[in-house]
Amino acid sequence: MLANGKKIAVEKVQNGQELMSLQLDGGMGKVKQNKVIRDHGIFPKEPWKGFKISWEGGFVYCTENQIFILHDYNVIPAKELVAGKHSLLGQGFAPIPVTLVESGTVMCGRKKIELEGSADSMSGHIFPVGGVWLGDAFLENQVESAAYTNYSDLYIYPGNVVLRTMRRVMMAMMGKREDLEEDEVS
């Protein structure tokens, strides 16, 4: 959600835009605006291993280290969420139960967003997506990835093969490349 209250698709977020963000003050959340200082998105060239996290009224495809904000303001990466056990912090600050956690192969684009927040706290690094609060790329990078995730071979989002092929042909005709950075995450 942009600072002016207009909803925007995650893939359309760009550097310099003002987004709504969650500022934590004394254990309580306040909604303010914060600037996007880095965004990087990519259309998939190949399938990637990820998660689909669902809740009533929404879902998101993400990497295992995507940070979710629980209703008690604690943070948890996608790989540790359990349906029926965890409740996410809703945009209106009400708890929203996680209804489904799937892991597997994903064939959709990925977007990395970093907000202009403090380097020593979560404040300003949390933004709303689909009615819940998610952590930005800065918070994702704080997660230690020592745990092994056993991904399913099933496609949880197969994408559209025809459109993907058409886009690759068009990009080749225009002489553009789609490069994936090594540190690319949801």
RAQUI-V934691 format. One record per residue. N is the residue number from 1. RES is the residue in one letter. SS is DSSP state (A for helix, B for strand, O for the rest). OMEGA is omega in degrees with one decimal (* if undefined). D_FIRST is the distance of its C-alpha to the first C-alpha in Angstrom with 2 decimals. Layout:
n:N res:RES ss:SS omega:OMEGA d_first:D_FIRST
n:N res:RES ss:SS omega:OMEGA d_first:D_FIRST
//
This chain:
n:1 res:M ss:O omega:178.0 d_first:0.00
n:2 res:L ss:B omega:-179.0 d_first:3.78
n:3 res:A ss:O omega:-179.9 d_first:6.58
n:4 res:N ss:O omega:178.2 d_first:8.02
n:5 res:G ss:O omega:179.1 d_first:6.01
n:6 res:K ss:O omega:177.5 d_first:5.83
n:7 res:K ss:O omega:-179.8 d_first:4.46
n:8 res:I ss:O omega:177.3 d_first:5.70
n:9 res:A ss:O omega:-177.9 d_first:8.23
n:10 res:V ss:A omega:-177.4 d_first:8.74
n:11 res:E ss:A omega:179.7 d_first:12.01
n:12 res:K ss:A omega:177.7 d_first:10.90
n:13 res:V ss:O omega:-177.4 d_first:9.33
n:14 res:Q ss:O omega:175.6 d_first:12.23
n:15 res:N ss:O omega:175.9 d_first:14.20
n:16 res:G ss:O omega:179.1 d_first:13.89
n:17 res:Q ss:O omega:175.6 d_first:10.33
n:18 res:E ss:B omega:177.2 d_first:8.87
n:19 res:L ss:B omega:170.2 d_first:5.84
n:20 res:M ss:B omega:177.5 d_first:5.83
n:21 res:S ss:B omega:-178.7 d_first:8.80
n:22 res:L ss:B omega:175.9 d_first:11.67
n:23 res:Q ss:B omega:179.9 d_first:14.99
n:24 res:L ss:B omega:-177.6 d_first:18.07
n:25 res:D ss:B omega:179.2 d_first:20.96
n:26 res:G ss:O omega:178.8 d_first:24.17
n:27 res:G ss:O omega:178.7 d_first:22.80
n:28 res:M ss:B omega:-179.5 d_first:20.18
n:29 res:G ss:B omega:173.9 d_first:16.44
n:30 res:K ss:B omega:179.8 d_first:14.87
n:31 res:V ss:B omega:176.7 d_first:11.29
n:32 res:K ss:B omega:176.3 d_first:11.29
n:33 res:Q ss:B omega:-178.2 d_first:9.78
n:34 res:N ss:B omega:-175.8 d_first:10.99
n:35 res:K ss:B omega:173.2 d_first:11.93
n:36 res:V ss:B omega:179.5 d_first:11.93
n:37 res:I ss:B omega:177.1 d_first:15.71
n:38 res:R ss:B omega:171.5 d_first:16.28
n:39 res:D ss:B omega:175.8 d_first:14.98
n:40 res:H ss:B omega:178.4 d_first:17.44
n:41 res:G ss:B omega:178.6 d_first:17.32
n:42 res:I ss:B omega:171.1 d_first:20.38
n:43 res:F ss:O omega:-173.2 d_first:21.67
n:44 res:P ss:O omega:172.4 d_first:24.08
n:45 res:K ss:O omega:-179.3 d_first:27.71
n:46 res:E ss:O omega:179.0 d_first:28.88
n:47 res:P ss:O omega:177.2 d_first:27.88
n:48 res:W ss:B omega:-179.1 d_first:26.44
n:49 res:K ss:B omega:-177.3 d_first:26.78
n:50 res:G ss:B omega:-176.7 d_first:23.75
n:51 res:F ss:B omega:166.0 d_first:22.38
n:52 res:K ss:B omega:178.5 d_first:20.63
n:53 res:I ss:B omega:-176.9 d_first:19.29
n:54 res:S ss:B omega:173.8 d_first:18.97
n:55 res:W ss:B omega:-179.4 d_first:18.30
n:56 res:E ss:O omega:178.5 d_first:18.71
n:57 res:G ss:O omega:179.4 d_first:15.98
n:58 res:G ss:B omega:176.7 d_first:14.55
n:59 res:F ss:B omega:176.5 d_first:15.61
n:60 res:V ss:B omega:170.1 d_first:15.01
n:61 res:Y ss:B omega:-174.4 d_first:17.67
n:62 res:C ss:B omega:174.3 d_first:18.20
n:63 res:T ss:O omega:-176.0 d_first:21.06
n:64 res:E ss:O omega:-177.9 d_first:23.19
n:65 res:N ss:O omega:176.9 d_first:21.86
n:66 res:Q ss:O omega:-177.4 d_first:18.13
n:67 res:I ss:B omega:174.3 d_first:17.54
n:68 res:F ss:B omega:178.7 d_first:16.49
n:69 res:I ss:B omega:178.5 d_first:16.52
n:70 res:L ss:B omega:-176.5 d_first:19.16
n:71 res:H ss:O omega:177.6 d_first:19.44
n:72 res:D ss:O omega:178.0 d_first:22.02
n:73 res:Y ss:O omega:171.3 d_first:19.75
n:74 res:N ss:O omega:179.5 d_first:21.80
n:75 res:V ss:B omega:-179.8 d_first:20.45
n:76 res:I ss:B omega:175.8 d_first:21.76
n:77 res:P ss:B omega:-178.1 d_first:21.63
n:78 res:A ss:A omega:-175.2 d_first:21.26
n:79 res:K ss:A omega:-179.5 d_first:25.01
n:80 res:E ss:A omega:179.4 d_first:25.89
n:81 res:L ss:O omega:178.4 d_first:23.88
n:82 res:V ss:O omega:178.4 d_first:26.25
n:83 res:A ss:O omega:179.7 d_first:25.52
n:84 res:G ss:O omega:179.7 d_first:26.94
n:85 res:K ss:O omega:-176.1 d_first:27.26
n:86 res:H ss:O omega:173.6 d_first:23.82
n:87 res:S ss:B omega:-179.0 d_first:21.09
n:88 res:L ss:B omega:176.0 d_first:17.51
n:89 res:L ss:B omega:179.0 d_first:15.65
n:90 res:G ss:B omega:-179.1 d_first:13.48
n:91 res:Q ss:O omega:176.9 d_first:10.33
n:92 res:G ss:O omega:177.0 d_first:13.04
n:93 res:F ss:O omega:174.2 d_first:15.39
n:94 res:A ss:O omega:177.6 d_first:17.68
n:95 res:P ss:B omega:178.1 d_first:19.15
n:96 res:I ss:B omega:-177.1 d_first:18.26
n:97 res:P ss:B omega:173.4 d_first:21.21
n:98 res:V ss:B omega:-176.6 d_first:21.11
n:99 res:T ss:B omega:-178.1 d_first:23.08
n:100 res:L ss:B omega:174.0 d_first:23.85
n:101 res:V ss:B omega:179.3 d_first:24.05
n:102 res:E ss:B omega:172.3 d_first:25.48
n:103 res:S ss:B omega:-179.8 d_first:26.55
n:104 res:G ss:B omega:-177.6 d_first:28.00
n:105 res:T ss:B omega:-177.3 d_first:27.70
n:106 res:V ss:B omega:176.2 d_first:24.47
n:107 res:M ss:O omega:174.7 d_first:24.46
n:108 res:C ss:O omega:-179.3 d_first:20.97
n:109 res:G ss:O omega:176.8 d_first:19.13
n:110 res:R ss:B omega:-178.9 d_first:17.82
n:111 res:K ss:B omega:178.1 d_first:15.10
n:112 res:K ss:B omega:-178.0 d_first:15.53
n:113 res:I ss:B omega:173.9 d_first:12.98
n:114 res:E ss:B omega:179.8 d_first:14.36
n:115 res:L ss:B omega:-178.8 d_first:13.04
n:116 res:E ss:O omega:-179.4 d_first:15.58
n:117 res:G ss:O omega:178.9 d_first:16.59
n:118 res:S ss:O omega:179.4 d_first:20.13
n:119 res:A ss:O omega:-177.1 d_first:22.52
n:120 res:D ss:O omega:176.0 d_first:24.17
n:121 res:S ss:O omega:177.4 d_first:21.56
n:122 res:M ss:O omega:-176.2 d_first:18.39
n:123 res:S ss:O omega:178.6 d_first:16.75
n:124 res:G ss:O omega:-179.9 d_first:13.90
n:125 res:H ss:O omega:-176.5 d_first:13.89
n:126 res:I ss:B omega:-178.7 d_first:11.62
n:127 res:F ss:B omega:-176.4 d_first:7.91
n:128 res:P ss:B omega:174.4 d_first:6.46
n:129 res:V ss:B omega:175.9 d_first:7.48
n:130 res:G ss:O omega:176.9 d_first:9.25
n:131 res:G ss:O omega:176.4 d_first:9.63
n:132 res:V ss:B omega:-179.1 d_first:11.07
n:133 res:W ss:B omega:178.7 d_first:10.83
n:134 res:L ss:B omega:176.2 d_first:12.04
n:135 res:G ss:B omega:-180.0 d_first:13.97
n:136 res:D ss:O omega:-177.5 d_first:13.73
n:137 res:A ss:A omega:177.6 d_first:16.81
n:138 res:F ss:A omega:179.6 d_first:18.64
n:139 res:L ss:A omega:177.6 d_first:18.81
n:140 res:E ss:A omega:-178.8 d_first:19.77
n:141 res:N ss:O omega:178.3 d_first:22.58
n:142 res:Q ss:O omega:-177.6 d_first:23.93
n:143 res:V ss:O omega:175.5 d_first:24.76
n:144 res:E ss:O omega:-175.0 d_first:28.37
n:145 res:S ss:O omega:-177.3 d_first:28.94
n:146 res:A ss:O omega:-176.9 d_first:32.51
n:147 res:A ss:O omega:178.0 d_first:32.16
n:148 res:Y ss:O omega:176.7 d_first:33.06
n:149 res:T ss:O omega:178.4 d_first:30.95
n:150 res:N ss:O omega:-177.3 d_first:33.07
n:151 res:Y ss:O omega:173.8 d_first:30.99
n:152 res:S ss:O omega:175.5 d_first:32.16
n:153 res:D ss:O omega:-179.5 d_first:33.31
n:154 res:L ss:O omega:172.9 d_first:31.63
n:155 res:Y ss:B omega:174.5 d_first:28.80
n:156 res:I ss:B omega:170.2 d_first:25.82
n:157 res:Y ss:B omega:-174.3 d_first:24.00
n:158 res:P ss:O omega:-177.2 d_first:26.64
n:159 res:G ss:O omega:-179.7 d_first:24.63
n:160 res:N ss:O omega:-174.6 d_first:26.42
n:161 res:V ss:A omega:-178.2 d_first:29.58
n:162 res:V ss:A omega:-179.7 d_first:30.53
n:163 res:L ss:A omega:179.5 d_first:27.30
n:164 res:R ss:A omega:179.4 d_first:27.23
n:165 res:T ss:A omega:178.1 d_first:30.86
n:166 res:M ss:A omega:-179.6 d_first:30.34
n:167 res:R ss:A omega:178.9 d_first:27.59
n:168 res:R ss:A omega:178.9 d_first:29.94
n:169 res:V ss:A omega:179.6 d_first:32.77
n:170 res:M ss:A omega:180.0 d_first:30.80
n:171 res:M ss:A omega:178.4 d_first:29.62
n:172 res:A ss:A omega:179.4 d_first:33.28
n:173 res:M ss:A omega:-179.6 d_first:34.53
n:174 res:M ss:A omega:178.6 d_first:32.28
n:175 res:G ss:O omega:-179.8 d_first:33.38
n:176 res:K ss:O omega:178.2 d_first:29.99
n:177 res:R ss:O omega:173.7 d_first:29.55
n:178 res:E ss:O omega:-179.3 d_first:26.77
n:179 res:D ss:O omega:178.9 d_first:27.26
n:180 res:L ss:O omega:176.7 d_first:25.82
n:181 res:E ss:O omega:-179.6 d_first:25.76
n:182 res:E ss:O omega:-175.8 d_first:27.60
n:183 res:D ss:O omega:-176.5 d_first:24.87
n:184 res:E ss:O omega:174.7 d_first:22.23
n:185 res:V ss:O omega:-174.4 d_first:20.13
n:186 res:S ss:O omega:* d_first:17.25
//
